[in-house]
Amino acid sequence: METKSARMTILLDPAKKKAFEELCAAQDLTPSQVLRRLMREYLEQHGIAYSTKNTLGLPPQKK
């Protein structure tokens, strides 16, 4: 898991934001969790490698 966080700001229409937040809540997920998952999957789909620091000495988690 990442040890630091970086902020990303996006602009979207209020109706889409509300629908997204409601869907996330219905699935007991935060919008941030869903967006992080989408980003990981998108990077993987396009073969983009990146690294994160694992400070706990634990093996990387598998999906």
N, CA, C and O atoms as a printed pandas DataFrame, in Angstrom:
     atom_number atom_name residue_name chain_id  residue_number  x_coord  y_coord  z_coord
0              1         N          MET        A               1    0.834   -1.164    0.000
1              2        CA          MET        A               1    0.000    0.000    0.000
2              3         C          MET        A               1    0.888    1.239    0.000
3              4         O          MET        A               1    2.006    1.218    0.514
4              5         N          GLU        A               2    0.384    2.293   -0.571
5              6        CA          GLU        A               2    1.112    3.536   -0.644
6              7         C          GLU        A               2    1.346    4.116    0.748
7              8         O          GLU        A               2    0.519    3.948    1.644
8              9         N          THR        A               3    2.479    4.801    0.926
9             10        CA          THR        A               3    2.771    5.388    2.228
10            11         C          THR        A               3    2.418    6.863    2.273
11            12         O          THR        A               3    2.241    7.408    3.362
12            13         N          LYS        A               4    2.310    7.523    1.144
13            14        CA          LYS        A               4    1.932    8.929    1.080
14            15         C          LYS        A               4    0.760    9.068    0.133
15            16         O          LYS        A               4    0.517    8.206   -0.712
16            17         N          SER        A               5    0.051   10.147    0.282
17            18        CA          SER        A               5   -1.084   10.409   -0.594
18            19         C          SER        A               5   -0.837   11.676   -1.392
19            20         O          SER        A               5   -0.181   12.607   -0.923
20            21         N          ALA        A               6   -1.366   11.695   -2.588
21            22        CA          ALA        A               6   -1.331   12.889   -3.431
22            23         C          ALA        A               6   -2.775   13.211   -3.792
23            24         O          ALA        A               6   -3.595   12.314   -3.989
24            25         N          ARG        A               7   -3.062   14.463   -3.873
25            26        CA          ARG        A               7   -4.434   14.889   -4.175
26            27         C          ARG        A               7   -4.597   15.105   -5.671
27            28         O          ARG        A               7   -3.716   15.650   -6.335
28            29         N          MET        A               8   -5.746   14.665   -6.192
29            30        CA          MET        A               8   -6.107   14.908   -7.582
30            31         C          MET        A               8   -7.495   15.529   -7.569
31            32         O          MET        A               8   -8.414   15.002   -6.942
32            33         N          THR        A               9   -7.642   16.634   -8.254
33            34        CA          THR        A               9   -8.925   17.317   -8.308
34            35         C          THR        A               9   -9.511   17.161   -9.703
35            36         O          THR        A               9   -8.828   17.378  -10.704
36            37         N          ILE        A              10  -10.786   16.783   -9.757
37            38        CA          ILE        A              10  -11.463   16.656  -11.046
38            39         C          ILE        A              10  -12.735   17.501  -11.020
39            40         O          ILE        A              10  -13.300   17.767   -9.959
40            41         N          LEU        A              11  -13.162   17.906  -12.181
41            42        CA          LEU        A              11  -14.412   18.648  -12.309
42            43         C          LEU        A              11  -15.417   17.775  -13.046
43            44         O          LEU        A              11  -15.097   17.174  -14.071
44            45         N          LEU        A              12  -16.636   17.709  -12.514
45            46        CA          LEU        A              12  -17.692   16.956  -13.170
46            47         C          LEU        A              12  -19.017   17.582  -12.816
47            48         O          LEU        A              12  -19.121   18.365  -11.872
48            49         N          ASP        A              13  -20.016   17.231  -13.575
49            50        CA          ASP        A              13  -21.309   17.856  -13.329
50            51         C          ASP        A              13  -21.922   17.316  -12.037
51            52         O          ASP        A              13  -21.713   16.156  -11.682
52            53         N          PRO        A              14  -22.673   18.159  -11.341
53            54        CA          PRO        A              14  -23.227   17.784  -10.032
54            55         C          PRO        A              14  -24.119   16.546  -10.058
55            56         O          PRO        A              14  -24.105   15.762   -9.109
56            57         N          ALA        A              15  -24.885   16.357  -11.116
57            58        CA          ALA        A              15  -25.776   15.194  -11.171
58            59         C          ALA        A              15  -24.967   13.904  -11.251
59            60         O          ALA        A              15  -25.307   12.917  -10.598
60            61         N          LYS        A              16  -23.902   13.905  -12.044
61            62        CA          LYS        A              16  -23.057   12.712  -12.165
62            63         C          LYS        A              16  -22.344   12.438  -10.848
63            64         O          LYS        A              16  -22.214   11.283  -10.444
64            65         N          LYS        A              17  -21.881   13.486  -10.176
65            66        CA          LYS        A              17  -21.212   13.338   -8.875
66            67         C          LYS        A              17  -22.166   12.715   -7.862
67            68         O          LYS        A              17  -21.796   11.789   -7.140
68            69         N          LYS        A              18  -23.383   13.220   -7.811
69            70        CA          LYS        A              18  -24.376   12.705   -6.859
70            71         C          LYS        A              18  -24.689   11.238   -7.140
71            72         O          LYS        A              18  -24.738   10.429   -6.213
72            73         N          ALA        A              19  -24.901   10.887   -8.404
73            74        CA          ALA        A              19  -25.202    9.500   -8.766
74            75         C          ALA        A              19  -24.035    8.583   -8.396
75            76         O          ALA        A              19  -24.250    7.482   -7.888
76            77         N          PHE        A              20  -22.802    9.031   -8.646
77            78        CA          PHE        A              20  -21.620    8.243   -8.313
78            79         C          PHE        A              20  -21.514    8.040   -6.807
79            80         O          PHE        A              20  -21.265    6.924   -6.351
80            81         N          GLU        A              21  -21.698    9.098   -6.036
81            82        CA          GLU        A              21  -21.615    8.993   -4.579
82            83         C          GLU        A              21  -22.701    8.073   -4.031
83            84         O          GLU        A              21  -22.444    7.301   -3.107
84            85         N          GLU        A              22  -23.896    8.143   -4.581
85            86        CA          GLU        A              22  -24.990    7.278   -4.126
86            87         C          GLU        A              22  -24.701    5.811   -4.438
87            88         O          GLU        A              22  -24.964    4.933   -3.615
88            89         N          LEU        A              23  -24.164    5.550   -5.617
89            90        CA          LEU        A              23  -23.820    4.174   -5.982
90            91         C          LEU        A              23  -22.710    3.642   -5.074
91            92         O          LEU        A              23  -22.781    2.504   -4.608
92            93         N          CYS        A              24  -21.702    4.448   -4.825
93            94        CA          CYS        A              24  -20.622    4.041   -3.920
94            95         C          CYS        A              24  -21.176    3.711   -2.537
95            96         O          CYS        A              24  -20.837    2.682   -1.953
96            97         N          ALA        A              25  -22.020    4.584   -2.023
97            98        CA          ALA        A              25  -22.607    4.372   -0.693
98            99         C          ALA        A              25  -23.434    3.086   -0.663
99           100         O          ALA        A              25  -23.399    2.347    0.320
100          101         N          ALA        A              26  -24.171    2.821   -1.734
101          102        CA          ALA        A              26  -24.988    1.609   -1.797
102          103         C          ALA        A              26  -24.122    0.348   -1.782
103          104         O          ALA        A              26  -24.572   -0.716   -1.357
104          105         N          GLN        A              27  -22.884    0.473   -2.247
105          106        CA          GLN        A              27  -21.956   -0.658   -2.264
106          107         C          GLN        A              27  -21.013   -0.633   -1.065
107          108         O          GLN        A              27  -20.058   -1.408   -1.005
108          109         N          ASP        A              28  -21.281    0.256   -0.114
109          110        CA          ASP        A              28  -20.477    0.403    1.108
110          111         C          ASP        A              28  -19.003    0.684    0.778
111          112         O          ASP        A              28  -18.095    0.148    1.414
112          113         N          LEU        A              29  -18.792    1.534   -0.229
113          114        CA          LEU        A              29  -17.453    1.951   -0.635
114          115         C          LEU        A              29  -17.398    3.467   -0.657
115          116         O          LEU        A              29  -18.416    4.131   -0.854
116          117         N          THR        A              30  -16.217    4.008   -0.457
117          118        CA          THR        A              30  -16.065    5.452   -0.605
118          119         C          THR        A              30  -15.744    5.748   -2.069
119          120         O          THR        A              30  -15.204    4.892   -2.771
120          121         N          PRO        A              31  -16.072    6.947   -2.530
121          122        CA          PRO        A              31  -15.685    7.318   -3.894
122          123         C          PRO        A              31  -14.175    7.182   -4.113
123          124         O          PRO        A              31  -13.750    6.773   -5.193
124          125         N          SER        A              32  -13.373    7.512   -3.126
125          126        CA          SER        A              32  -11.919    7.385   -3.262
126          127         C          SER        A              32  -11.499    5.937   -3.479
127          128         O          SER        A              32  -10.619    5.666   -4.296
128          129         N          GLN        A              33  -12.111    5.012   -2.765
129          130        CA          GLN        A              33  -11.782    3.595   -2.948
130          131         C          GLN        A              33  -12.074    3.153   -4.380
131          132         O          GLN        A              33  -11.266    2.464   -5.003
132          133         N          VAL        A              34  -13.223    3.552   -4.890
133          134        CA          VAL        A              34  -13.622    3.162   -6.237
134          135         C          VAL        A              34  -12.682    3.780   -7.267
135          136         O          VAL        A              34  -12.258    3.101   -8.202
136          137         N          LEU        A              35  -12.355    5.049   -7.108
137          138        CA          LEU        A              35  -11.466    5.706   -8.063
138          139         C          LEU        A              35  -10.059    5.114   -8.026
139          140         O          LEU        A              35   -9.431    4.963   -9.074
140          141         N          ARG        A              36   -9.554    4.777   -6.834
141          142        CA          ARG        A              36   -8.233    4.141   -6.753
142          143         C          ARG        A              36   -8.242    2.794   -7.479
143          144         O          ARG        A              36   -7.294    2.465   -8.191
144          145         N          ARG        A              37   -9.309    2.016   -7.298
145          146        CA          ARG        A              37   -9.412    0.725   -7.976
146          147         C          ARG        A              37   -9.467    0.916   -9.492
147          148         O          ARG        A              37   -8.786    0.211  -10.236
148          149         N          LEU        A              38  -10.281    1.876   -9.945
149          150        CA          LEU        A              38  -10.370    2.140  -11.379
150          151         C          LEU        A              38   -9.017    2.544  -11.954
151          152         O          LEU        A              38   -8.662    2.119  -13.054
152          153         N          MET        A              39   -8.265    3.353  -11.230
153          154        CA          MET        A              39   -6.948    3.781  -11.704
154          155         C          MET        A              39   -5.981    2.605  -11.782
155          156         O          MET        A              39   -5.250    2.469  -12.763
156          157         N          ARG        A              40   -5.971    1.749  -10.746
157          158        CA          ARG        A              40   -5.099    0.557  -10.779
158          159         C          ARG        A              40   -5.427   -0.322  -11.972
159          160         O          ARG        A              40   -4.531   -0.773  -12.686
160          161         N          GLU        A              41   -6.726   -0.567  -12.188
161          162        CA          GLU        A              41   -7.150   -1.423  -13.298
162          163         C          GLU        A              41   -6.810   -0.795  -14.645
163          164         O          GLU        A              41   -6.403   -1.503  -15.566
164          165         N          TYR        A              42   -6.968    0.508  -14.776
165          166        CA          TYR        A              42   -6.678    1.209  -16.016
166          167         C          TYR        A              42   -5.183    1.138  -16.330
167          168         O          TYR        A              42   -4.798    0.876  -17.470
168          169         N          LEU        A              43   -4.349    1.371  -15.328
169          170        CA          LEU        A              43   -2.903    1.273  -15.524
170          171         C          LEU        A              43   -2.506   -0.148  -15.922
171          172         O          LEU        A              43   -1.700   -0.347  -16.831
172          173         N          GLU        A              44   -3.080   -1.126  -15.232
173          174        CA          GLU        A              44   -2.778   -2.528  -15.541
174          175         C          GLU        A              44   -3.218   -2.889  -16.967
175          176         O          GLU        A              44   -2.491   -3.561  -17.698
176          177         N          GLN        A              45   -4.403   -2.437  -17.345
177          178        CA          GLN        A              45   -4.952   -2.720  -18.671
178          179         C          GLN        A              45   -4.023   -2.195  -19.772
179          180         O          GLN        A              45   -3.928   -2.793  -20.844
180          181         N          HIS        A              46   -3.351   -1.097  -19.509
181          182        CA          HIS        A              46   -2.479   -0.479  -20.506
182          183         C          HIS        A              46   -1.005   -0.822  -20.294
183          184         O          HIS        A              46   -0.123   -0.241  -20.926
184          185         N          GLY        A              47   -0.753   -1.770  -19.400
185          186        CA          GLY        A              47    0.605   -2.250  -19.205
186          187         C          GLY        A              47    1.544   -1.237  -18.579
187          188         O          GLY        A              47    2.752   -1.277  -18.816
188          189         N          ILE        A              48    1.004   -0.340  -17.789
189          190        CA          ILE        A              48    1.831    0.676  -17.136
190          191         C          ILE        A              48    2.250    0.181  -15.761
191          192         O          ILE        A              48    1.409   -0.120  -14.914
192          193         N          ALA        A              49    3.559    0.101  -15.549
193          194        CA          ALA        A              49    4.088   -0.352  -14.265
194          195         C          ALA        A              49    4.359    0.857  -13.373
195          196         O          ALA        A              49    4.749    1.924  -13.847
196          197         N          TYR        A              50    4.149    0.670  -12.102
197          198        CA          TYR        A              50    4.455    1.698  -11.117
198          199         C          TYR        A              50    4.817    0.976   -9.831
199          200         O          TYR        A              50    4.490   -0.198   -9.656
200          201         N          SER        A              51    5.477    1.663   -8.953
201          202        CA          SER        A              51    5.842    1.009   -7.697
202          203         C          SER        A              51    5.327    1.822   -6.526
203          204         O          SER        A              51    5.214    3.046   -6.590
204          205         N          THR        A              52    5.022    1.113   -5.462
205          206        CA          THR        A              52    4.650    1.743   -4.202
206          207         C          THR        A              52    5.542    1.153   -3.135
207          208         O          THR        A              52    6.016    0.024   -3.262
208          209         N          LYS        A              53    5.769    1.910   -2.094
209          210        CA          LYS        A              53    6.611    1.415   -1.012
210          211         C          LYS        A              53    5.793    0.552   -0.074
211          212         O          LYS        A              53    4.646    0.868    0.242
212          213         N          ASN        A              54    6.386   -0.525    0.362
213          214        CA          ASN        A              54    5.758   -1.428    1.317
214          215         C          ASN        A              54    6.588   -1.344    2.592
215          216         O          ASN        A              54    7.604   -2.026    2.721
216          217         N          THR        A              55    6.162   -0.522    3.520
217          218        CA          THR        A              55    6.958   -0.284    4.720
218          219         C          THR        A              55    6.741   -1.328    5.800
219          220         O          THR        A              55    7.475   -1.332    6.788
220          221         N          LEU        A              56    5.777   -2.201    5.655
221          222        CA          LEU        A              56    5.487   -3.181    6.690
222          223         C          LEU        A              56    6.253   -4.479    6.502
223          224         O          LEU        A              56    6.225   -5.342    7.379
224          225         N          GLY        A              57    6.930   -4.632    5.385
225          226        CA          GLY        A              57    7.662   -5.856    5.127
226          227         C          GLY        A              57    6.776   -7.029    4.758
227          228         O          GLY        A              57    7.207   -8.181    4.810
228          229         N          LEU        A              58    5.545   -6.741    4.388
229          230        CA          LEU        A              58    4.593   -7.781    4.007
230          231         C          LEU        A              58    4.642   -7.991    2.502
231          232         O          LEU        A              58    4.947   -7.056    1.761
232          233         N          PRO        A              59    4.345   -9.202    2.034
233          234        CA          PRO        A              59    4.304   -9.415    0.585
234          235         C          PRO        A              59    3.178   -8.580   -0.025
235          236         O          PRO        A              59    2.179   -8.319    0.644
236          237         N          PRO        A              60    3.322   -8.158   -1.279
237          238        CA          PRO        A              60    2.256   -7.387   -1.936
238          239         C          PRO        A              60    0.970   -8.185   -1.955
239          240         O          PRO        A              60    0.989   -9.407   -2.108
240          241         N          GLN        A              61   -0.159   -7.488   -1.797
241          242        CA          GLN        A              61   -1.462   -8.141   -1.830
242          243         C          GLN        A              61   -1.835   -8.470   -3.256
243          244         O          GLN        A              61   -1.577   -7.693   -4.176
244          245         N          LYS        A              62   -2.451   -9.641   -3.436
245          246        CA          LYS        A              62   -2.945  -10.029   -4.747
246          247         C          LYS        A              62   -4.410   -9.674   -4.847
247          248         O          LYS        A              62   -5.122   -9.647   -3.843
248          249         N          LYS        A              63   -4.857   -9.405   -6.046
249          250        CA          LYS        A              63   -6.262   -9.042   -6.275
250          251         C          LYS        A              63   -7.138  -10.258   -6.200
251          252         O          LYS        A              63   -8.354  -10.154   -6.366
